[in-house]
Amino acid sequence: MVKLVSGWLSGGSNMMPWIFVFLTVAFTVYGQIVVKWQVGQMGELPDGLMDKVIFVFSQYLNPWIMSGLASAFLASACWIVAMTRLDLSVAYPFMSLAFVIVLFLSAVFFSEALSINKAIGTVIILVGLFVIIR
């Protein structure tokens, strides 16, 4: 796998670093959505301090939460690969796409409100991304 990735990066493919940027975004979004979904299944945070600690740490035994944490690790690995070929100032603005995607997925999966302010903020993010990449 390492040889395959290094071959892509040292080869002539200019798209590979961008694929890793978008994989970073995808893994980040997956992790956020899965954690929200699973924590939502567990109910409210208990009142007592020790109960809160037990609640939080018991989440780490949940296979879905584990997959969300694994996706965070994979996102960081993809980011490391992308950074070997891209300038941070060029690649990092694309991370804002995670905000946009999570906003829409949270409305779809969790029935969270998609207000006019959120829509305007999303447009501002997308316009900002467009301005930066130009």
URHUKA-V966737 format. One record per residue. PHI is phi in radians with two decimals (999 if undefined). Layout:
# URHUKA-V966737
phi={PHI:PHI}
This chain:
# URHUKA-V966737
phi={999:-1.09:-1.13:-1.10:-1.11:-1.14:-1.15:-1.06:-1.27:-1.49:-1.32:-1.53:-1.33:-1.37:-1.44:-1.00:-1.05:-1.23:-1.08:-1.19:-1.10:-1.24:-1.15:-1.02:-1.08:-1.09:-1.14:-1.10:-1.09:-0.95:-1.03:-1.14:-1.16:-1.15:-1.10:-1.05:-1.04:-1.26:-1.14:-1.11:-1.26:-1.50:1.57:-1.38:-1.15:-1.11:-1.40:-1.23:-1.02:-1.13:-1.13:-1.13:-1.08:-1.10:-1.01:-1.13:-1.22:-1.19:-1.12:-1.19:-1.57:-1.31:-1.01:-1.18:-1.09:-1.01:-1.17:-1.15:-1.20:-1.11:-1.17:-1.14:-1.11:-1.13:-1.07:-1.17:-1.15:-1.11:-1.13:-1.03:-1.11:-1.06:-1.21:-1.26:-2.21:-2.08:-1.25:-1.02:-1.16:-1.56:-1.41:-1.06:-1.00:-1.20:-1.13:-1.12:-1.10:-1.07:-1.06:-1.14:-1.15:-1.09:-1.00:-1.23:-1.19:-1.19:-1.22:-1.25:-1.49:-2.06:0.98:-1.31:-1.13:-1.97:-1.40:-1.10:-1.11:-1.16:-1.12:-1.12:-1.05:-1.12:-1.09:-1.07:-1.04:-1.16:-1.13:-1.06:-1.09:-1.07:-1.12:-1.13:-1.42:-1.41}
